[in-house]
Amino acid sequence: MILRVLSRLFLALSAIMVALPIIVVCGAALNSGRTMFFPPKDPTFARFHEFFVTETVWVKALSNSILIAFASAALAVLIAWPLAYWLWSRGSRASAILAGLGSMPFALPPIVFGVGLSFLWTFLGALGAIWAGVVSHAALFLALPIVTISIGLQSIDRAHLDAAATMGATPAVTFRTVILPQTIPYTVSGFFFALVLSFNEFIVMFFVSASSYSTVTLQIFNSLRNGYTPTMAVAAITFIAVSLAVFSAVARWGDLPRLMGAEPAKT
Amino acid sequence: MSVTSPAETAARTPFLKPLIWALILFLCVTPFLLIFAVSFGHKIEGASWEWGFSFANYQRVFVGASWPDEITFLYLQKLYYSLYYAVIASVLAVLTAFPFTYLMTGLSRRAQSAWLVFILASLSLSEVFIVMGWDVLLSNRSGLPMVFKETGLTAWLKEVGWFDTLREWGLANPRNVKFKTSVFATVLTMAYLVWPYAVILLYPPLSRLDRSMVEAAQTMGAGPGTVMRTVILPSVRLPLAGAILLLFVFLLGVYVAVTVFAEPAKQTMAVSVYEAVRGNTLNAPFGAAQAVVLLITAGIFLVLGQWLSRRGTS
């Protein structure tokens, strides 16, 4: 009994610890002045209006962030699909190596990959182009859709495939009617994982943007040294809200514990 | 609706496979190769650099530019701090995430989903926001130092004499406690940064843990400590070590937290890579050489971690 109470207490304490800096930042967004205080002085929502509407620096940065996140996540899923499919259908050594190479940027310290990409884009004359930023993030987060799509493919019951083949379905028909519908939730999850992480990524974007455009995280970093403004806290709230919405959706329509590596649910 | 499958496409377009190979090699491998290539070049006064083949940059990293007349370990010291922060923070994160994840995997699947949403949201939260939050919490004008002062904790610390100990550790100025800049703040923020990753890494082995074994041990009269030592720990020992290694590698490259929270003399190699490539020193080949050193260090530990987790699953 005591153990039960203690474990509940520990879970609650962990949650508070994780939430603490987030709560502080969120509270600071309500300040009416130019400086960040916690608890806020004269709470107001004026900063939200500034962030989303009036201050062009932030509006531009936010639209860049959104553009890069969506485009890079889509590109990552497009590249990851054939990789995961080959890995699953053939399981050859070559496809395993290919998937491994594709996951490498995500596993190594991002600052190193960022430096490498900045050299690459310099040689191609694309340093500071937004499309180069998109491609860079797609490469960085390729590992995520590879993993989720692979989990989805593995969850397909091989008996369904055999049944389809016995009844005379061509591989293409099997793909359309059995494989694709069962993996769509996993593909979408992979897309959103890549999207949210790209949205929040800082260091790689810092190197490949070469200060010629800015995203929200870059803009925050640039303002770090000049002291905080409550408008920056509004950005933080927006980002947390987006993450919570995305992952709640994944949990609602997909099997989040399974995606994170738990055993399939017993129904 | 017509959907084109990779299988169909592969049959119709035999160039898809070479195309993907080329794309992966170009995007995921060439950046790393370029760092190697550039690291042998040298700087031209002004702002640029040119190709070359000399080990001068590596020599500067390991023994200083004016070796053999004079030896300095300035950059090795930076590497040392990279390792130092990363070791403490990753061990701290995994040790606290382990009991949390164990308790969390014992909940219902619905509750687990809710916790996972919370953990993933904090995992994806940008480093810049996390640093901002902790900066507000730890800064001298607001946050914890103010709480210490207002609640009389500072006065109490002074009374019992622990205040002087804190000053020795660099965690206090004559008037009040201070956490910026300090090793404590750096390590705390870094551990916070990877804590959700630690939970996500420990989640699969712990959720697959056979709970009936735990119950059996309890029925036979084993206390919680004995259960932990004889049943749970042996089965998750390797994933635990693997998680520490992976987080350690991730933390080697942390930049924002170190620039904000670490003292100038205790900055890491990641910061110095930034200074050389984009910052005020502008010496790309030298930055590349440091990045290579960082990369090789990371690679060694990554291979070790892979090997551990593979042994853990088999």
Boltz contact constraints between the chains, C-beta under 6 A:
constraints:
  - contact:
      token1: [A, 7]
      token2: [B, 103]
      max_distance: 6.0
  - contact:
      token1: [A, 11]
      token2: [B, 103]
      max_distance: 6.0
  - contact:
      token1: [A, 14]
      token2: [B, 100]
      max_distance: 6.0
  - contact:
      token1: [A, 18]
      token2: [B, 122]
      max_distance: 6.0
  - contact:
      token1: [A, 21]
      token2: [B, 133]
      max_distance: 6.0
  - contact:
      token1: [A, 21]
      token2: [B, 134]
      max_distance: 6.0
  - contact:
      token1: [A, 21]
      token2: [B, 137]
      max_distance: 6.0
  - contact:
      token1: [A, 24]
      token2: [B, 133]
      max_distance: 6.0
  - contact:
      token1: [A, 24]
      token2: [B, 136]
      max_distance: 6.0
  - contact:
      token1: [A, 24]
      token2: [B, 137]
      max_distance: 6.0
  - contact:
      token1: [A, 25]
      token2: [B, 133]
      max_distance: 6.0
  - contact:
      token1: [A, 38]
      token2: [B, 136]
      max_distance: 6.0
  - contact:
      token1: [A, 38]
      token2: [B, 142]
      max_distance: 6.0
  - contact:
      token1: [A, 82]
      token2: [B, 6]
      max_distance: 6.0
  - contact:
      token1: [A, 82]
      token2: [B, 20]
      max_distance: 6.0
  - contact:
      token1: [A, 85]
      token2: [B, 6]
      max_distance: 6.0
  - contact:
      token1: [A, 98]
      token2: [B, 24]
      max_distance: 6.0
  - contact:
      token1: [A, 101]
      token2: [B, 24]
      max_distance: 6.0
  - contact:
      token1: [A, 101]
      token2: [B, 28]
      max_distance: 6.0
  - contact:
      token1: [A, 101]
      token2: [B, 29]
      max_distance: 6.0
  - contact:
      token1: [A, 102]
      token2: [B, 24]
      max_distance: 6.0
  - contact:
      token1: [A, 102]
      token2: [B, 28]
      max_distance: 6.0
  - contact:
      token1: [A, 104]
      token2: [B, 28]
      max_distance: 6.0
  - contact:
      token1: [A, 105]
      token2: [B, 28]
      max_distance: 6.0
  - contact:
      token1: [A, 108]
      token2: [B, 298]
      max_distance: 6.0
  - contact:
      token1: [A, 109]
      token2: [B, 252]
      max_distance: 6.0
  - contact:
      token1: [A, 109]
      token2: [B, 253]
      max_distance: 6.0
  - contact:
      token1: [A, 109]
      token2: [B, 298]
      max_distance: 6.0
  - contact:
      token1: [A, 110]
      token2: [B, 253]
      max_distance: 6.0
  - contact:
      token1: [A, 111]
      token2: [B, 253]
      max_distance: 6.0
  - contact:
      token1: [A, 111]
      token2: [B, 255]
      max_distance: 6.0
  - contact:
      token1: [A, 111]
      token2: [B, 270]
      max_distance: 6.0
  - contact:
      token1: [A, 112]
      token2: [B, 291]
      max_distance: 6.0
  - contact:
      token1: [A, 112]
      token2: [B, 294]
      max_distance: 6.0
  - contact:
      token1: [A, 112]
      token2: [B, 295]
      max_distance: 6.0
  - contact:
      token1: [A, 113]
      token2: [B, 31]
      max_distance: 6.0
  - contact:
      token1: [A, 115]
      token2: [B, 277]
      max_distance: 6.0
  - contact:
      token1: [A, 115]
      token2: [B, 291]
      max_distance: 6.0
  - contact:
      token1: [A, 116]
      token2: [B, 31]
      max_distance: 6.0
  - contact:
      token1: [A, 116]
      token2: [B, 32]
      max_distance: 6.0
  - contact:
      token1: [A, 116]
      token2: [B, 34]
      max_distance: 6.0
  - contact:
      token1: [A, 116]
      token2: [B, 35]
      max_distance: 6.0
  - contact:
      token1: [A, 117]
      token2: [B, 31]
      max_distance: 6.0
  - contact:
      token1: [A, 119]
      token2: [B, 34]
      max_distance: 6.0
  - contact:
      token1: [A, 119]
      token2: [B, 38]
      max_distance: 6.0
  - contact:
      token1: [A, 120]
      token2: [B, 30]
      max_distance: 6.0
  - contact:
      token1: [A, 120]
      token2: [B, 31]
      max_distance: 6.0
  - contact:
      token1: [A, 120]
      token2: [B, 34]
      max_distance: 6.0
  - contact:
      token1: [A, 139]
      token2: [B, 27]
      max_distance: 6.0
  - contact:
      token1: [A, 139]
      token2: [B, 28]
      max_distance: 6.0
  - contact:
      token1: [A, 171]
      token2: [B, 7]
      max_distance: 6.0
  - contact:
      token1: [A, 172]
      token2: [B, 5]
      max_distance: 6.0
  - contact:
      token1: [A, 172]
      token2: [B, 8]
      max_distance: 6.0
  - contact:
      token1: [A, 175]
      token2: [B, 5]
      max_distance: 6.0
  - contact:
      token1: [A, 175]
      token2: [B, 7]
      max_distance: 6.0
  - contact:
      token1: [A, 176]
      token2: [B, 3]
      max_distance: 6.0
  - contact:
      token1: [A, 196]
      token2: [B, 124]
      max_distance: 6.0
  - contact:
      token1: [A, 197]
      token2: [B, 124]
      max_distance: 6.0
  - contact:
      token1: [A, 200]
      token2: [B, 124]
      max_distance: 6.0
  - contact:
      token1: [A, 200]
      token2: [B, 126]
      max_distance: 6.0
  - contact:
      token1: [A, 202]
      token2: [B, 126]
      max_distance: 6.0
  - contact:
      token1: [A, 202]
      token2: [B, 127]
      max_distance: 6.0
  - contact:
      token1: [A, 202]
      token2: [B, 128]
      max_distance: 6.0
  - contact:
      token1: [A, 203]
      token2: [B, 255]
      max_distance: 6.0
  - contact:
      token1: [A, 217]
      token2: [B, 126]
      max_distance: 6.0
  - contact:
      token1: [A, 217]
      token2: [B, 128]
      max_distance: 6.0
  - contact:
      token1: [A, 220]
      token2: [B, 128]
      max_distance: 6.0
  - contact:
      token1: [A, 221]
      token2: [B, 128]
      max_distance: 6.0
  - contact:
      token1: [A, 236]
      token2: [B, 129]
      max_distance: 6.0
  - contact:
      token1: [A, 243]
      token2: [B, 121]
      max_distance: 6.0
  - contact:
      token1: [A, 243]
      token2: [B, 124]
      max_distance: 6.0
  - contact:
      token1: [A, 244]
      token2: [B, 121]
      max_distance: 6.0
  - contact:
      token1: [A, 247]
      token2: [B, 117]
      max_distance: 6.0
  - contact:
      token1: [A, 247]
      token2: [B, 120]
      max_distance: 6.0
  - contact:
      token1: [A, 247]
      token2: [B, 121]
      max_distance: 6.0
  - contact:
      token1: [A, 248]
      token2: [B, 117]
      max_distance: 6.0
  - contact:
      token1: [A, 251]
      token2: [B, 113]
      max_distance: 6.0
  - contact:
      token1: [A, 251]
      token2: [B, 117]
      max_distance: 6.0
  - contact:
      token1: [A, 256]
      token2: [B, 113]
      max_distance: 6.0
  - contact:
      token1: [A, 256]
      token2: [B, 116]
      max_distance: 6.0
  - contact:
      token1: [A, 257]
      token2: [B, 109]
      max_distance: 6.0
  - contact:
      token1: [A, 257]
      token2: [B, 112]
      max_distance: 6.0
  - contact:
      token1: [A, 260]
      token2: [B, 116]
      max_distance: 6.0
  - contact:
      token1: [A, 260]
      token2: [B, 203]
      max_distance: 6.0
  - contact:
      token1: [A, 261]
      token2: [B, 203]
      max_distance: 6.0
  - contact:
      token1: [A, 261]
      token2: [B, 204]
      max_distance: 6.0
  - contact:
      token1: [A, 262]
      token2: [B, 207]
      max_distance: 6.0
  - contact:
      token1: [A, 263]
      token2: [B, 208]
      max_distance: 6.0
